[in-house]
Amino acid sequence: MSLRTQKVNSLISQEVSNIIAREIDLKPGVFVTIAKVDTTRDLRYSHIFISVFPESEIHYVEKTLEHELKTIQRKLNQKLHMKILPRLKFKIDTTEARADEIEKLLRQI
């Protein structure tokens, strides 16, 4: 991954996190964290991996972010000063859930 892509990922992570925290109304007690941002080499697409607490609210958060995607995209585009503005795609980060499953299996052994 190039240094430029790393900087773009970091900037997008910070800005989208701020937008979600300040602009998107979520249920009380629901927290969304940006786990990772993967931007393609051509900077056209950014996959934003999110973790949700509590996990039982994953579907609610997915629907809310899908509904608010245009708003998030517009606000991000206003903050980024780039020739090519990446299109956002939210995905659920399942790393922690998989780690828990592996840990449970190891305990059983």
Buried (B, 14 or more C-beta within 10 A) or exposed (E): EEEEBEEBBEBBBEBBBBBBEEEBEBEEEBEBEBBBBBBEEEBEEBBBBBBBBEEEBBEEBBEBBEEBBEEBBEBBBEEBEEEEBBEBEBEBBEEEEEEEEEEEEEEEE
